Amino acid sequence: MASKGRKDATMKKARTRSTHIFDEAAAATADDDQNIEENYAHLTGRQKRLLELRLKMNEARKANQTAMVVEKKKQEAPA
């Protein structure tokens, strides 16, 4: 039984660490998006389209990550 408690504590630390890493990644992505938009004016049509698609993908990635965190919290919550 003692090893199960230790395992649970270890898993909780790992989840906390992974959530923190995802939060940092989301913040870095937001900064990158802002820097990219500042240089938007000199791009060609194809480059603008590629930039728009990349920004949409980043937004979707952030939304997916948020949904994953919410789902994990629901699973961890005592029923």
PyMOL Python script that loads the backbone (N, CA, C, O; Angstrom):
from pymol import cmd

cmd.read_pdbstr("""\
ATOM      1  N   MET A   1       0.809  -1.197   0.000  1.00  0.00           N
ATOM      2  CA  MET A   1       0.000   0.000   0.000  1.00  0.00           C
ATOM      3  C   MET A   1       0.855   1.266   0.000  1.00  0.00           C
ATOM      4  O   MET A   1       0.500   2.258  -0.636  1.00  0.00           O
ATOM      5  N   ALA A   2       1.973   1.232   0.708  1.00  0.00           N
ATOM      6  CA  ALA A   2       2.821   2.422   0.798  1.00  0.00           C
ATOM      7  C   ALA A   2       3.354   2.816  -0.577  1.00  0.00           C
ATOM      8  O   ALA A   2       3.482   4.004  -0.871  1.00  0.00           O
ATOM      9  N   SER A   3       3.664   1.838  -1.417  1.00  0.00           N
ATOM     10  CA  SER A   3       4.201   2.151  -2.734  1.00  0.00           C
ATOM     11  C   SER A   3       3.145   2.798  -3.617  1.00  0.00           C
ATOM     12  O   SER A   3       3.478   3.619  -4.472  1.00  0.00           O
ATOM     13  N   LYS A   4       1.861   2.439  -3.425  1.00  0.00           N
ATOM     14  CA  LYS A   4       0.806   3.051  -4.219  1.00  0.00           C
ATOM     15  C   LYS A   4       0.691   4.543  -3.912  1.00  0.00           C
ATOM     16  O   LYS A   4       0.514   5.348  -4.827  1.00  0.00           O
ATOM     17  N   GLY A   5       0.790   4.918  -2.643  1.00  0.00           N
ATOM     18  CA  GLY A   5       0.742   6.330  -2.264  1.00  0.00           C
ATOM     19  C   GLY A   5       1.894   7.106  -2.868  1.00  0.00           C
ATOM     20  O   GLY A   5       1.729   8.241  -3.315  1.00  0.00           O
ATOM     21  N   ARG A   6       3.059   6.484  -2.877  1.00  0.00           N
ATOM     22  CA  ARG A   6       4.238   7.132  -3.458  1.00  0.00           C
ATOM     23  C   ARG A   6       4.050   7.290  -4.965  1.00  0.00           C
ATOM     24  O   ARG A   6       4.410   8.316  -5.542  1.00  0.00           O
ATOM     25  N   LYS A   7       3.485   6.264  -5.592  1.00  0.00           N
ATOM     26  CA  LYS A   7       3.250   6.306  -7.035  1.00  0.00           C
ATOM     27  C   LYS A   7       2.246   7.415  -7.369  1.00  0.00           C
ATOM     28  O   LYS A   7       2.438   8.152  -8.336  1.00  0.00           O
ATOM     29  N   ASP A   8       1.180   7.536  -6.574  1.00  0.00           N
ATOM     30  CA  ASP A   8       0.189   8.585  -6.798  1.00  0.00           C
ATOM     31  C   ASP A   8       0.817   9.972  -6.677  1.00  0.00           C
ATOM     32  O   ASP A   8       0.526  10.864  -7.474  1.00  0.00           O
ATOM     33  N   ALA A   9       1.671  10.144  -5.684  1.00  0.00           N
ATOM     34  CA  ALA A   9       2.343  11.436  -5.490  1.00  0.00           C
ATOM     35  C   ALA A   9       3.256  11.752  -6.669  1.00  0.00           C
ATOM     36  O   ALA A   9       3.327  12.893  -7.123  1.00  0.00           O
ATOM     37  N   THR A  10       3.949  10.735  -7.155  1.00  0.00           N
ATOM     38  CA  THR A  10       4.844  10.922  -8.297  1.00  0.00           C
ATOM     39  C   THR A  10       4.052  11.302  -9.545  1.00  0.00           C
ATOM     40  O   THR A  10       4.455  12.189 -10.297  1.00  0.00           O
ATOM     41  N   MET A  11       2.926  10.626  -9.761  1.00  0.00           N
ATOM     42  CA  MET A  11       2.089  10.928 -10.922  1.00  0.00           C
ATOM     43  C   MET A  11       1.531  12.345 -10.836  1.00  0.00           C
ATOM     44  O   MET A  11       1.449  13.045 -11.846  1.00  0.00           O
ATOM     45  N   LYS A  12       1.150  12.766  -9.639  1.00  0.00           N
ATOM     46  CA  LYS A  12       0.613  14.120  -9.468  1.00  0.00           C
ATOM     47  C   LYS A  12       1.677  15.162  -9.787  1.00  0.00           C
ATOM     48  O   LYS A  12       1.388  16.174 -10.426  1.00  0.00           O
ATOM     49  N   LYS A  13       2.909  14.916  -9.342  1.00  0.00           N
ATOM     50  CA  LYS A  13       4.004  15.843  -9.651  1.00  0.00           C
ATOM     51  C   LYS A  13       4.236  15.918 -11.156  1.00  0.00           C
ATOM     52  O   LYS A  13       4.443  17.001 -11.704  1.00  0.00           O
ATOM     53  N   ALA A  14       4.201  14.767 -11.821  1.00  0.00           N
ATOM     54  CA  ALA A  14       4.421  14.718 -13.268  1.00  0.00           C
ATOM     55  C   ALA A  14       3.335  15.497 -14.001  1.00  0.00           C
ATOM     56  O   ALA A  14       3.626  16.231 -14.945  1.00  0.00           O
ATOM     57  N   ARG A  15       2.081  15.342 -13.570  1.00  0.00           N
ATOM     58  CA  ARG A  15       0.988  16.079 -14.213  1.00  0.00           C
ATOM     59  C   ARG A  15       1.142  17.576 -13.994  1.00  0.00           C
ATOM     60  O   ARG A  15       0.914  18.366 -14.910  1.00  0.00           O
ATOM     61  N   THR A  16       1.528  17.970 -12.788  1.00  0.00           N
ATOM     62  CA  THR A  16       1.724  19.388 -12.492  1.00  0.00           C
ATOM     63  C   THR A  16       2.838  19.956 -13.363  1.00  0.00           C
ATOM     64  O   THR A  16       2.713  21.052 -13.910  1.00  0.00           O
ATOM     65  N   ARG A  17       3.931  19.201 -13.485  1.00  0.00           N
ATOM     66  CA  ARG A  17       5.043  19.636 -14.317  1.00  0.00           C
ATOM     67  C   ARG A  17       4.622  19.772 -15.777  1.00  0.00           C
ATOM     68  O   ARG A  17       4.970  20.753 -16.433  1.00  0.00           O
ATOM     69  N   SER A  18       3.873  18.789 -16.292  1.00  0.00           N
ATOM     70  CA  SER A  18       3.477  18.829 -17.697  1.00  0.00           C
ATOM     71  C   SER A  18       2.522  19.992 -17.947  1.00  0.00           C
ATOM     72  O   SER A  18       2.604  20.633 -18.995  1.00  0.00           O
ATOM     73  N   THR A  19       1.621  20.279 -17.015  1.00  0.00           N
ATOM     74  CA  THR A  19       0.708  21.411 -17.165  1.00  0.00           C
ATOM     75  C   THR A  19       1.501  22.711 -17.206  1.00  0.00           C
ATOM     76  O   THR A  19       1.198  23.599 -18.002  1.00  0.00           O
ATOM     77  N   HIS A  20       2.518  22.828 -16.348  1.00  0.00           N
ATOM     78  CA  HIS A  20       3.358  24.024 -16.329  1.00  0.00           C
ATOM     79  C   HIS A  20       4.093  24.187 -17.654  1.00  0.00           C
ATOM     80  O   HIS A  20       4.195  25.299 -18.172  1.00  0.00           O
ATOM     81  N   ILE A  21       4.600  23.104 -18.201  1.00  0.00           N
ATOM     82  CA  ILE A  21       5.310  23.156 -19.484  1.00  0.00           C
ATOM     83  C   ILE A  21       4.362  23.634 -20.580  1.00  0.00           C
ATOM     84  O   ILE A  21       4.744  24.452 -21.417  1.00  0.00           O
ATOM     85  N   PHE A  22       3.113  23.121 -20.581  1.00  0.00           N
ATOM     86  CA  PHE A  22       2.154  23.525 -21.592  1.00  0.00           C
ATOM     87  C   PHE A  22       1.803  25.000 -21.449  1.00  0.00           C
ATOM     88  O   PHE A  22       1.625  25.690 -22.453  1.00  0.00           O
ATOM     89  N   ASP A  23       1.700  25.495 -20.216  1.00  0.00           N
ATOM     90  CA  ASP A  23       1.415  26.906 -19.993  1.00  0.00           C
ATOM     91  C   ASP A  23       2.540  27.775 -20.547  1.00  0.00           C
ATOM     92  O   ASP A  23       2.283  28.809 -21.163  1.00  0.00           O
ATOM     93  N   GLU A  24       3.780  27.356 -20.330  1.00  0.00           N
ATOM     94  CA  GLU A  24       4.921  28.097 -20.861  1.00  0.00           C
ATOM     95  C   GLU A  24       4.911  28.079 -22.381  1.00  0.00           C
ATOM     96  O   GLU A  24       5.208  29.092 -23.015  1.00  0.00           O
ATOM     97  N   ALA A  25       4.573  26.942 -22.969  1.00  0.00           N
ATOM     98  CA  ALA A  25       4.535  26.825 -24.426  1.00  0.00           C
ATOM     99  C   ALA A  25       3.456  27.734 -25.007  1.00  0.00           C
ATOM    100  O   ALA A  25       3.670  28.366 -26.041  1.00  0.00           O
ATOM    101  N   ALA A  26       2.310  27.803 -24.356  1.00  0.00           N
ATOM    102  CA  ALA A  26       1.226  28.663 -24.829  1.00  0.00           C
ATOM    103  C   ALA A  26       1.641  30.128 -24.765  1.00  0.00           C
ATOM    104  O   ALA A  26       1.340  30.898 -25.677  1.00  0.00           O
ATOM    105  N   ALA A  27       2.328  30.517 -23.697  1.00  0.00           N
ATOM    106  CA  ALA A  27       2.787  31.899 -23.568  1.00  0.00           C
ATOM    107  C   ALA A  27       3.819  32.223 -24.649  1.00  0.00           C
ATOM    108  O   ALA A  27       3.783  33.302 -25.240  1.00  0.00           O
ATOM    109  N   ALA A  28       4.725  31.302 -24.905  1.00  0.00           N
ATOM    110  CA  ALA A  28       5.743  31.518 -25.935  1.00  0.00           C
ATOM    111  C   ALA A  28       5.099  31.627 -27.308  1.00  0.00           C
ATOM    112  O   ALA A  28       5.516  32.448 -28.125  1.00  0.00           O
ATOM    113  N   THR A  29       4.081  30.805 -27.571  1.00  0.00           N
ATOM    114  CA  THR A  29       3.388  30.848 -28.851  1.00  0.00           C
ATOM    115  C   THR A  29       2.679  32.181 -29.029  1.00  0.00           C
ATOM    116  O   THR A  29       2.676  32.736 -30.128  1.00  0.00           O
ATOM    117  N   ALA A  30       2.083  32.698 -27.972  1.00  0.00           N
ATOM    118  CA  ALA A  30       1.393  33.986 -28.052  1.00  0.00           C
ATOM    119  C   ALA A  30       2.378  35.099 -28.384  1.00  0.00           C
ATOM    120  O   ALA A  30       2.066  35.982 -29.183  1.00  0.00           O
ATOM    121  N   ASP A  31       3.561  35.068 -27.780  1.00  0.00           N
ATOM    122  CA  ASP A  31       4.588  36.063 -28.080  1.00  0.00           C
ATOM    123  C   ASP A  31       5.043  35.951 -29.523  1.00  0.00           C
ATOM    124  O   ASP A  31       5.224  36.966 -30.196  1.00  0.00           O
ATOM    125  N   ASP A  32       5.232  34.723 -30.008  1.00  0.00           N
ATOM    126  CA  ASP A  32       5.648  34.502 -31.388  1.00  0.00           C
ATOM    127  C   ASP A  32       4.597  35.031 -32.357  1.00  0.00           C
ATOM    128  O   ASP A  32       4.937  35.655 -33.362  1.00  0.00           O
ATOM    129  N   ASP A  33       3.319  34.785 -32.060  1.00  0.00           N
ATOM    130  CA  ASP A  33       2.239  35.255 -32.919  1.00  0.00           C
ATOM    131  C   ASP A  33       2.263  36.771 -33.036  1.00  0.00           C
ATOM    132  O   ASP A  33       2.077  37.317 -34.124  1.00  0.00           O
ATOM    133  N   GLN A  34       2.490  37.446 -31.926  1.00  0.00           N
ATOM    134  CA  GLN A  34       2.509  38.901 -31.935  1.00  0.00           C
ATOM    135  C   GLN A  34       3.694  39.405 -32.758  1.00  0.00           C
ATOM    136  O   GLN A  34       3.544  40.354 -33.528  1.00  0.00           O
ATOM    137  N   ASN A  35       4.858  38.795 -32.613  1.00  0.00           N
ATOM    138  CA  ASN A  35       6.031  39.208 -33.375  1.00  0.00           C
ATOM    139  C   ASN A  35       5.825  38.973 -34.864  1.00  0.00           C
ATOM    140  O   ASN A  35       6.255  39.784 -35.683  1.00  0.00           O
ATOM    141  N   ILE A  36       5.180  37.885 -35.220  1.00  0.00           N
ATOM    142  CA  ILE A  36       4.936  37.572 -36.625  1.00  0.00           C
ATOM    143  C   ILE A  36       3.997  38.599 -37.241  1.00  0.00           C
ATOM    144  O   ILE A  36       4.221  39.055 -38.362  1.00  0.00           O
ATOM    145  N   GLU A  37       2.948  38.965 -36.511  1.00  0.00           N
ATOM    146  CA  GLU A  37       1.971  39.911 -37.037  1.00  0.00           C
ATOM    147  C   GLU A  37       2.576  41.285 -37.285  1.00  0.00           C
ATOM    148  O   GLU A  37       2.109  42.012 -38.163  1.00  0.00           O
ATOM    149  N   GLU A  38       3.600  41.654 -36.533  1.00  0.00           N
ATOM    150  CA  GLU A  38       4.247  42.954 -36.729  1.00  0.00           C
ATOM    151  C   GLU A  38       4.953  43.026 -38.082  1.00  0.00           C
ATOM    152  O   GLU A  38       5.049  44.102 -38.673  1.00  0.00           O
ATOM    153  N   ASN A  39       5.440  41.902 -38.571  1.00  0.00           N
ATOM    154  CA  ASN A  39       6.159  41.863 -39.840  1.00  0.00           C
ATOM    155  C   ASN A  39       5.248  41.463 -40.997  1.00  0.00           C
ATOM    156  O   ASN A  39       5.742  41.054 -42.047  1.00  0.00           O
ATOM    157  N   TYR A  40       3.973  41.566 -40.835  1.00  0.00           N
ATOM    158  CA  TYR A  40       2.970  41.101 -41.784  1.00  0.00           C
ATOM    159  C   TYR A  40       2.932  41.934 -43.064  1.00  0.00           C
ATOM    160  O   TYR A  40       2.600  41.404 -44.124  1.00  0.00           O
ATOM    161  N   ALA A  41       3.256  43.197 -42.993  1.00  0.00           N
ATOM    162  CA  ALA A  41       3.061  44.139 -44.093  1.00  0.00           C
ATOM    163  C   ALA A  41       3.873  43.803 -45.345  1.00  0.00           C
ATOM    164  O   ALA A  41       3.366  43.985 -46.452  1.00  0.00           O
ATOM    165  N   HIS A  42       5.072  43.335 -45.220  1.00  0.00           N
ATOM    166  CA  HIS A  42       5.942  43.142 -46.385  1.00  0.00           C
ATOM    167  C   HIS A  42       5.830  41.757 -47.028  1.00  0.00           C
ATOM    168  O   HIS A  42       6.591  41.450 -47.945  1.00  0.00           O
ATOM    169  N   LEU A  43       4.912  40.926 -46.574  1.00  0.00           N
ATOM    170  CA  LEU A  43       4.802  39.562 -47.081  1.00  0.00           C
ATOM    171  C   LEU A  43       4.026  39.514 -48.397  1.00  0.00           C
ATOM    172  O   LEU A  43       3.171  40.359 -48.664  1.00  0.00           O
ATOM    173  N   THR A  44       4.343  38.511 -49.208  1.00  0.00           N
ATOM    174  CA  THR A  44       3.602  38.280 -50.449  1.00  0.00           C
ATOM    175  C   THR A  44       2.276  37.595 -50.101  1.00  0.00           C
ATOM    176  O   THR A  44       2.045  37.223 -48.951  1.00  0.00           O
ATOM    177  N   GLY A  45       1.423  37.436 -51.087  1.00  0.00           N
ATOM    178  CA  GLY A  45       0.125  36.807 -50.868  1.00  0.00           C
ATOM    179  C   GLY A  45       0.237  35.399 -50.316  1.00  0.00           C
ATOM    180  O   GLY A  45      -0.475  35.041 -49.379  1.00  0.00           O
ATOM    181  N   ARG A  46       1.120  34.602 -50.885  1.00  0.00           N
ATOM    182  CA  ARG A  46       1.317  33.221 -50.409  1.00  0.00           C
ATOM    183  C   ARG A  46       1.846  33.193 -48.978  1.00  0.00           C
ATOM    184  O   ARG A  46       1.418  32.385 -48.154  1.00  0.00           O
ATOM    185  N   GLN A  47       2.777  34.086 -48.707  1.00  0.00           N
ATOM    186  CA  GLN A  47       3.353  34.130 -47.364  1.00  0.00           C
ATOM    187  C   GLN A  47       2.306  34.553 -46.333  1.00  0.00           C
ATOM    188  O   GLN A  47       2.283  34.036 -45.216  1.00  0.00           O
ATOM    189  N   LYS A  48       1.437  35.501 -46.715  1.00  0.00           N
ATOM    190  CA  LYS A  48       0.368  35.927 -45.814  1.00  0.00           C
ATOM    191  C   LYS A  48      -0.584  34.770 -45.532  1.00  0.00           C
ATOM    192  O   LYS A  48      -0.994  34.561 -44.391  1.00  0.00           O
ATOM    193  N   ARG A  49      -0.933  34.020 -46.576  1.00  0.00           N
ATOM    194  CA  ARG A  49      -1.843  32.876 -46.400  1.00  0.00           C
ATOM    195  C   ARG A  49      -1.203  31.831 -45.492  1.00  0.00           C
ATOM    196  O   ARG A  49      -1.863  31.290 -44.604  1.00  0.00           O
ATOM    197  N   LEU A  50       0.067  31.547 -45.708  1.00  0.00           N
ATOM    198  CA  LEU A  50       0.769  30.585 -44.867  1.00  0.00           C
ATOM    199  C   LEU A  50       0.815  31.075 -43.418  1.00  0.00           C
ATOM    200  O   LEU A  50       0.627  30.289 -42.489  1.00  0.00           O
ATOM    201  N   LEU A  51       1.061  32.350 -43.228  1.00  0.00           N
ATOM    202  CA  LEU A  51       1.076  32.929 -41.889  1.00  0.00           C
ATOM    203  C   LEU A  51      -0.287  32.793 -41.216  1.00  0.00           C
ATOM    204  O   LEU A  51      -0.372  32.416 -40.047  1.00  0.00           O
ATOM    205  N   GLU A  52      -1.349  33.100 -41.955  1.00  0.00           N
ATOM    206  CA  GLU A  52      -2.696  32.980 -41.396  1.00  0.00           C
ATOM    207  C   GLU A  52      -2.992  31.541 -40.996  1.00  0.00           C
ATOM    208  O   GLU A  52      -3.569  31.298 -39.936  1.00  0.00           O
ATOM    209  N   LEU A  53      -2.600  30.585 -41.836  1.00  0.00           N
ATOM    210  CA  LEU A  53      -2.815  29.177 -41.506  1.00  0.00           C
ATOM    211  C   LEU A  53      -2.021  28.767 -40.267  1.00  0.00           C
ATOM    212  O   LEU A  53      -2.516  28.027 -39.417  1.00  0.00           O
ATOM    213  N   ARG A  54      -0.802  29.249 -40.176  1.00  0.00           N
ATOM    214  CA  ARG A  54       0.032  28.929 -39.013  1.00  0.00           C
ATOM    215  C   ARG A  54      -0.581  29.493 -37.728  1.00  0.00           C
ATOM    216  O   ARG A  54      -0.584  28.831 -36.690  1.00  0.00           O
ATOM    217  N   LEU A  55      -1.096  30.718 -37.809  1.00  0.00           N
ATOM    218  CA  LEU A  55      -1.730  31.326 -36.634  1.00  0.00           C
ATOM    219  C   LEU A  55      -2.990  30.556 -36.223  1.00  0.00           C
ATOM    220  O   LEU A  55      -3.254  30.371 -35.035  1.00  0.00           O
ATOM    221  N   LYS A  56      -3.769  30.108 -37.226  1.00  0.00           N
ATOM    222  CA  LYS A  56      -4.958  29.311 -36.916  1.00  0.00           C
ATOM    223  C   LYS A  56      -4.572  28.002 -36.243  1.00  0.00           C
ATOM    224  O   LYS A  56      -5.223  27.565 -35.294  1.00  0.00           O
ATOM    225  N   MET A  57      -3.506  27.381 -36.744  1.00  0.00           N
ATOM    226  CA  MET A  57      -3.043  26.126 -36.139  1.00  0.00           C
ATOM    227  C   MET A  57      -2.603  26.356 -34.703  1.00  0.00           C
ATOM    228  O   MET A  57      -2.890  25.535 -33.831  1.00  0.00           O
ATOM    229  N   ASN A  58      -1.915  27.452 -34.445  1.00  0.00           N
ATOM    230  CA  ASN A  58      -1.488  27.764 -33.078  1.00  0.00           C
ATOM    231  C   ASN A  58      -2.687  27.971 -32.158  1.00  0.00           C
ATOM    232  O   ASN A  58      -2.687  27.502 -31.020  1.00  0.00           O
ATOM    233  N   GLU A  59      -3.701  28.667 -32.644  1.00  0.00           N
ATOM    234  CA  GLU A  59      -4.903  28.877 -31.844  1.00  0.00           C
ATOM    235  C   GLU A  59      -5.583  27.546 -31.535  1.00  0.00           C
ATOM    236  O   GLU A  59      -6.013  27.306 -30.407  1.00  0.00           O
ATOM    237  N   ALA A  60      -5.674  26.687 -32.543  1.00  0.00           N
ATOM    238  CA  ALA A  60      -6.294  25.378 -32.346  1.00  0.00           C
ATOM    239  C   ALA A  60      -5.488  24.542 -31.361  1.00  0.00           C
ATOM    240  O   ALA A  60      -6.059  23.822 -30.541  1.00  0.00           O
ATOM    241  N   ARG A  61      -4.177  24.635 -31.438  1.00  0.00           N
ATOM    242  CA  ARG A  61      -3.304  23.891 -30.520  1.00  0.00           C
ATOM    243  C   ARG A  61      -3.525  24.355 -29.080  1.00  0.00           C
ATOM    244  O   ARG A  61      -3.581  23.536 -28.163  1.00  0.00           O
ATOM    245  N   LYS A  62      -3.649  25.661 -28.887  1.00  0.00           N
ATOM    246  CA  LYS A  62      -3.900  26.207 -27.550  1.00  0.00           C
ATOM    247  C   LYS A  62      -5.249  25.741 -27.022  1.00  0.00           C
ATOM    248  O   LYS A  62      -5.365  25.339 -25.864  1.00  0.00           O
ATOM    249  N   ALA A  63      -6.271  25.795 -27.876  1.00  0.00           N
ATOM    250  CA  ALA A  63      -7.607  25.368 -27.454  1.00  0.00           C
ATOM    251  C   ALA A  63      -7.614  23.887 -27.109  1.00  0.00           C
ATOM    252  O   ALA A  63      -8.245  23.476 -26.135  1.00  0.00           O
ATOM    253  N   ASN A  64      -6.919  23.091 -27.898  1.00  0.00           N
ATOM    254  CA  ASN A  64      -6.837  21.657 -27.637  1.00  0.00           C
ATOM    255  C   ASN A  64      -6.128  21.396 -26.315  1.00  0.00           C
ATOM    256  O   ASN A  64      -6.556  20.544 -25.536  1.00  0.00           O
ATOM    257  N   GLN A  65      -5.070  22.108 -26.066  1.00  0.00           N
ATOM    258  CA  GLN A  65      -4.323  21.928 -24.825  1.00  0.00           C
ATOM    259  C   GLN A  65      -5.185  22.284 -23.618  1.00  0.00           C
ATOM    260  O   GLN A  65      -5.179  21.575 -22.612  1.00  0.00           O
ATOM    261  N   THR A  66      -5.918  23.376 -23.724  1.00  0.00           N
ATOM    262  CA  THR A  66      -6.804  23.792 -22.641  1.00  0.00           C
ATOM    263  C   THR A  66      -7.868  22.732 -22.392  1.00  0.00           C
ATOM    264  O   THR A  66      -8.170  22.401 -21.246  1.00  0.00           O
ATOM    265  N   ALA A  67      -8.434  22.204 -23.473  1.00  0.00           N
ATOM    266  CA  ALA A  67      -9.457  21.164 -23.334  1.00  0.00           C
ATOM    267  C   ALA A  67      -8.877  19.909 -22.683  1.00  0.00           C
ATOM    268  O   ALA A  67      -9.546  19.258 -21.881  1.00  0.00           O
ATOM    269  N   MET A  68      -7.640  19.570 -23.025  1.00  0.00           N
ATOM    270  CA  MET A  68      -6.994  18.399 -22.422  1.00  0.00           C
ATOM    271  C   MET A  68      -6.808  18.591 -20.926  1.00  0.00           C
ATOM    272  O   MET A  68      -7.055  17.670 -20.148  1.00  0.00           O
ATOM    273  N   VAL A  69      -6.381  19.765 -20.519  1.00  0.00           N
ATOM    274  CA  VAL A  69      -6.167  20.043 -19.100  1.00  0.00           C
ATOM    275  C   VAL A  69      -7.486  19.956 -18.342  1.00  0.00           C
ATOM    276  O   VAL A  69      -7.543  19.382 -17.254  1.00  0.00           O
ATOM    277  N   VAL A  70      -8.550  20.527 -18.917  1.00  0.00           N
ATOM    278  CA  VAL A  70      -9.861  20.481 -18.282  1.00  0.00           C
ATOM    279  C   VAL A  70     -10.330  19.035 -18.146  1.00  0.00           C
ATOM    280  O   VAL A  70     -10.848  18.638 -17.102  1.00  0.00           O
ATOM    281  N   GLU A  71     -10.146  18.258 -19.203  1.00  0.00           N
ATOM    282  CA  GLU A  71     -10.567  16.852 -19.176  1.00  0.00           C
ATOM    283  C   GLU A  71      -9.790  16.057 -18.125  1.00  0.00           C
ATOM    284  O   GLU A  71     -10.365  15.228 -17.420  1.00  0.00           O
ATOM    285  N   LYS A  72      -8.491  16.309 -18.024  1.00  0.00           N
ATOM    286  CA  LYS A  72      -7.689  15.619 -17.013  1.00  0.00           C
ATOM    287  C   LYS A  72      -8.145  15.980 -15.606  1.00  0.00           C
ATOM    288  O   LYS A  72      -8.205  15.119 -14.729  1.00  0.00           O
ATOM    289  N   LYS A  73      -8.465  17.252 -15.392  1.00  0.00           N
ATOM    290  CA  LYS A  73      -8.925  17.679 -14.070  1.00  0.00           C
ATOM    291  C   LYS A  73     -10.250  17.004 -13.726  1.00  0.00           C
ATOM    292  O   LYS A  73     -10.471  16.618 -12.577  1.00  0.00           O
ATOM    293  N   LYS A  74     -11.137  16.859 -14.720  1.00  0.00           N
ATOM    294  CA  LYS A  74     -12.408  16.180 -14.484  1.00  0.00           C
ATOM    295  C   LYS A  74     -12.182  14.718 -14.118  1.00  0.00           C
ATOM    296  O   LYS A  74     -12.855  14.193 -13.232  1.00  0.00           O
ATOM    297  N   GLN A  75     -11.242  14.054 -14.790  1.00  0.00           N
ATOM    298  CA  GLN A  75     -10.948  12.651 -14.511  1.00  0.00           C
ATOM    299  C   GLN A  75     -10.334  12.477 -13.136  1.00  0.00           C
ATOM    300  O   GLN A  75     -10.597  11.481 -12.462  1.00  0.00           O
ATOM    301  N   GLU A  76      -9.527  13.423 -12.714  1.00  0.00           N
ATOM    302  CA  GLU A  76      -8.851  13.328 -11.423  1.00  0.00           C
ATOM    303  C   GLU A  76      -9.776  13.661 -10.263  1.00  0.00           C
ATOM    304  O   GLU A  76      -9.550  13.202  -9.144  1.00  0.00           O
ATOM    305  N   ALA A  77     -10.806  14.446 -10.510  1.00  0.00           N
ATOM    306  CA  ALA A  77     -11.713  14.862  -9.449  1.00  0.00           C
ATOM    307  C   ALA A  77     -12.464  13.649  -8.898  1.00  0.00           C
ATOM    308  O   ALA A  77     -12.903  12.782  -9.653  1.00  0.00           O
ATOM    309  N   PRO A  78     -12.602  13.601  -7.585  1.00  0.00           N
ATOM    310  CA  PRO A  78     -13.348  12.478  -7.005  1.00  0.00           C
ATOM    311  C   PRO A  78     -14.810  12.545  -7.392  1.00  0.00           C
ATOM    312  O   PRO A  78     -15.431  13.607  -7.350  1.00  0.00           O
ATOM    313  N   ALA A  79     -15.351  11.404  -7.767  1.00  0.00           N
ATOM    314  CA  ALA A  79     -16.744  11.361  -8.231  1.00  0.00           C
ATOM    315  C   ALA A  79     -17.726  11.167  -7.108  1.00  0.00           C
ATOM    316  O   ALA A  79     -18.933  11.111  -7.347  1.00  0.00           O
TER     317      ALA A  79
END
""", "prot")
cmd.dss("prot")
cmd.show_as("cartoon", "prot")
cmd.util.cbc("prot")
cmd.orient("prot")
